[in-house]
Each structure stands twice: as C-alpha cells, then as structure tokens.
Amino acid sequence: MSRQTRSPDSRLPSYATDAVSRPKAHTGRTTSAPRKKTSSPAKATTANPTAARGEKTKTKAKPKSKPKSKPKSKPRTRAKSTKARKKAAKAKAKPAKKKKVVSPEEQERKKIKELKVKALTVPKRAPATAFTVLFSEQAKEMKVPPGAERSSAKESGRLYRSFTPEQREHYNHLANQNKATNESKYKEWILSHTPSQIEEANKARTALRSRTKPRAWPKLHDERLVTRRRSTFARFTQQRHRSGDFAGVAVTEAAKLLSAEWRALSASDKEPYTQESQRDLARYSQEVKAVYKRDVLSRQARQVSQRSLK
C-alpha cells in the first residue's frame, strides 16, 4: 500500500488552520475582543473642507473679559467693638499719673523768673566816669578774657593815677558826653512804656530786691507816675522828725516812741492830720484815674479808715 503523504497542516485541528480564527502574535489580542472604530481620514476631510483645500483657517479672537471687581468687604463692627473694649480696659488698667511735687526752691525760682519779666530790662549804659571810660578802652584794646577784669582794673588804676591834668580833662569830657547820651536813651526807653507798665515794673523790682541782689534792681524814675499819698500817721511822723526831737535816736526806737505818742493823741489833735490826708487822697484818686485809667478811691478809703483806727 502506498502511503499517502499528508501536509503538516493536516495534522492540526480545523480551528488551527482557520485563518480568521488564528490569533495575531504581535497584538496579544484574541479574535473575540471587539476592535475600536477609528475615524477615517475621509471623514476628517469632509468635516473641514477648507483644510482639505490647503487654506488656512482664521481663528476668531475671543473678547477680553473685564476683570471682575471684588466685592467690598463689609466693615467688621464686631472687631471694632472689641478693639474699643480693649482700649477701654487698658485705660482703666493704667494707673493715674502722679502729680509732680514742686519743691519750695523751684517755686521761688519760678517766681523770680516771672518778676524779672515784669521788672523790664533797662538799656545798657555807656561808662559815665573818667576811670570807667579808661577801663573800657583798655579792655577793648587788650581783649581782656572773662575772669581777668580785676587785674586789668588795677593796671587801669595805675595808669589813671599817672595822668596829667590835660589827660584827665579829656576823659572827663568823654564821661560827660556818655552821661548825656545815657539820660536821653533812658528817657526814650521810659516813654516807650505806659505809666501802668512802669508802676508794675517798680512793684516787681521791689519784690526782687528782697529776693536777689538789691543793687541790681533800682527803682525806675518816671515823671508821669503819680506821687503816692501820705496817711495821717505818716504826716504825723514826718512833722515830728522835722522838729529835731529824735536826732541821734535809732530808727526802731523812734518808731516805738512815735506810735505811742500817736495812740495817746485825742481825736481833736488827730483832726488836722486827718484833713490833710483826705485832701491828699482826693488828689491821688484823680491823678490815678487820669494816668492809670482805674479807680482806687474805694480801696484807698478802706485803707484810710483802717489806719485811722490805730
């Protein structure tokens, strides 16, 4: 018997020889898995005919959107109230400031400063004696440093004592010129202030003389000032001193004797002094009203009544 030769495929089952059901080795997928449909290029070309012709498509620019404004935040009333509460709590918690205790020395310095302002500053005067004129010239020429004025004054004194009469006459002439200049400047300065200002300045100078150097605050002389009136007791003491009965008697002892005599006088003996004092009071009240523009009659009347009872 002749053996029929079979092809190698004939030995395999039918499903293995079927080309359709044979799986692909490179994909790793079986035939049972459904294939995804891909869009064909023909459909893509038909969707955009201008792109198929090679024409460039112009994309419309989108309008810029306006930035939206953020909504305003509402004021936090609660936060403000809490801050106010915190501030109020801090204010309550802070201790009260202690008042600065001013010492008597500081009060005195403050009082002196106020009095100096009221006392007014007199303009500087030129040297009014022959020696002071010479000393000022020597100080300017030698440029005397501060603190060396005493030694310079001694040298100026030696030079002044060696002067001839002609040299002394020259320096006396310069001193007299300075005197006249000082007087004219002083009058102009006085007249630049009102009589009330000069009166207040003299009161302040009186207070400063008892607190500081007395010579540094002399009384200001103004012819416009009203002459003060004299009381009944002042007129009595003036008359008794003019009699000469208290010559050589100390001032304190004379005051004691005069006050005893005044108390011993009768009303009829005091009457002449009282009338003179009343006439002087009328004169004083009229002048004060005309010059100082104020009325002092009632105040002076009270003072007269109080002093008349002594």
Disulfide bonds with the S-S distance in Angstrom:
none
